[in-house]
Amino acid sequence: MNHRIDTIDEDSDSGVNSHRYDNNHDNGHARSNNTLLRGAMLFHRIGEFAILAVIAIAFTTIPFQFLSISKVHAFAPTTTRIINPQTIASSPLISLKAVATSRPPTSSRNSDISSDSDNDNEISRIDASDMATLRDQGYVIIDDFLTSEPWMEALRDDVMNLRQKNKFKIAKIGQDSTNTLNEEIRVAETCFLGRDKPELKDVHNQARERLYEVLETLRMDLQEGGGNKLDPNLSEFLYAYYPTGGFYRRHRDAVKGSASFLREYSLLLYLNEESYDPDTDGGRLRVHFDSGGDFLPDGEAPLFQDVDAFGGTLVIFESNKFPHEVLDTVAERFAVVGWYNRPMTLGDLKDVSNDRGSGGGIASDDPMRLVALAAAAGLVTVGLINILAS
């Protein structure tokens, strides 16, 4: 009997120990599974970050032709409407304040043109009164911003030389894959400018170098006077050449969801000859003040001002506010066109995501994704710099 009791006691101890072992084993499995789960979740977040970073890096390495500013004009109309040029040319001038029918108010520089080297080397500046006008009404017209006719003649010669060397391209319209030649909307030639443009490396021109200095000084003046950061690496400039019979129908410069949405200011700097007569040569700039975009809304009366394209005249306006057009030319028309861009922000990426039908922006309570997108925003900005420089 004692033997049996001992045996039973041994078996009982063995069962308890076995049970304790099983519990410890199960707890070890649970802890191991929790560790694996946490590791899997961390790996998943890291994977998300890596994917976003790779997508952003792609902007700096893939030649996105659909975003290339040299081929795509994101500010052009997205739809085609047949417009009768004679109807546009004969439209009455409607004053912004419906009071005067004379030329729009302008600021004027010293109009005495001199070939003196000291005068030719001066850098034109936008003054405080011009900046105040720009802030108040969103646009400013500065008469005789450039006063050196010999310098403007040198820039016109540069345009013709670059055209002869096939540096100009026929300007197209449209966005992304819709970029096409549409002579119902636009007839013009363009050549993009910049010290980093490889296609211009073999055609150095001193007058053009001076132009770069003026444009950069203007950027700094606009940044200081307007209070908004303007990224020098994202500035866009081009020569625009309109042949006889050229035009550019009504369009906008900044279209949300496209590469143009960073544009803060648009500029036009005219280089036409002293003999230019807007009444006989055409090519005026028409700035629209109605509530429409690419087209005048049905039932709304037109409201606009025409700007004579005299050589040396500078026009600056906020890119997202004013549709505008170039009226038909009866003679050659020369101009510098450009845009000053602000830096890209995280909010811009969120807006682009919403505009492209993603169903909403990135959740603000997801720190990992916000960090990833912050890095992506920086990389995309670098990508845009490369695109604009290509």
Secondary structure, DSSP 8 states (H G I E B T S, - for coil): -HHHHHHHHHHHHHHHHHHHHHHHHHHHHHHHHHHHHHHHHHHHHHHHHHHHHHHHHHHHHS--TTT-TTT-BTTS-SS-----HHHHHT-----TTSS--SS---EE--------HHHHT------HHHHHHHHHHSEEEEETS---HHHHHHHHHHHHHHHHTT--EE--BBSGGG-B--TTTEE-EEEEE-TT-GGGTTS--HHHHHHHHHHHHHHHHHHHHH-----GGG-EEEEEEE-TT-EEEEE-S--TTSGGGGEEEEEEEE---TT--HHHHB--EEEE-SS-SSS--TT----EEEE---TT-EEEEETTT--EEE--BSS-EEEEEEEEE----HHHHHHHHHHTT-SS---TT-HHHHHHHHHHHHHHHHHHHHHHH-
